[in-house]
Amino acid sequence: MVAADNLQKMPETASFNLAAYLQERKKLCEAALDESLPVIYPEKIYESMRYSLLAGGKRLRPILCLATCEMMGGTIEMAMPTACAVEMIHTMSLIHDDLPAMDNDDYRRGRLTNHKVYGEDIAILSGDGLLAYAFELVALRTPESVARERVLQVIVHLGRASGAAGLVGGQVVDLESEGKSDIPLETLNFIHNHKTAALLEACVVCGGILAGASPEDVQRLSRYAQNIGLAFQIIDDILDITATQEQLGKTAGKDLVAQKVTYPSLWGIEKSRAKAQELIESACAELEPFGESAQPLKALAQFITSRNH
Ligand code: GRG
């Protein structure tokens, strides 16, 4: 893992520079991800896993995990294996989501999708490999200074967020809703609370657990993350309409073509934006007890609504 001892402590003043913070954290995460997955025999599968894992992306999930761990008094070193694991789980979900049997996409993160380059068979296996390796990494590489009981809890949260109670469940209901124009708001919320918010919640909650957060604080973190998770999806739906393929790194306007029910299709763009902002405000309110040290998590929440990709 990347040595974190010589990192500067995050700024904790009103002049917090989010752009610089994101750039620095992204670089750290990229280096740790690169180091965590060397190419060995059989080379093809490792190359395919690395192709998608190291293809850029905002790295929002690992950054949230690191930021929460630090806010709760832990270190970057404690959380880095879990941060890499959440990015691996996220990447595998994108690889599988892009497959012809699911969303059938040709572009992701500004390049051809995994199955377009390596074929469907390797793309499926590549996702499987990333998912399995994520858990191995957390179990094996979390430093000894973190109690094994906490590591076990992290594994439980990651498993729950990935499986039928999380991403898989959300994807199933999304697939079932395809081509239907009468999807109620509760179903839309179910899809996105599971497909999008569950993993974001796991990132934040696991960061807290690794640092030894109390059960009450973990609950607070969980509410923060659920709110930013839904806001993230609302903005994602808006960007599908307003952003270009170049900005998104994937095909734009897919929801409209598929006549998919989305937040803007139910509420319109302006009301959707206002709802997202309300959710971000509720999320930030949960962080009040943490004072100045919550600045990065608050800034990350605001970034979710202001992003253009
Ligand atoms: C996890 C076992 C397991 C299976 C996956 C395919 C599937 C089951 C679920 C689909 C999950 C999915 C694709 C959700 C969409 C989440 C989302 C909003 C992705 C975009 O995230 P960004 O914008 O992407 O953070 P970058 O590229 O920046 O990382």
Residues whose N, C-alpha, C, O or C-beta is under 5 A from the ligand:
A	BS01	GRG	G57 K58 R59 L60 I89 S93 L94 H96 D97 R109 S162 L167 V168 Q171 K195 T196 D236 H309
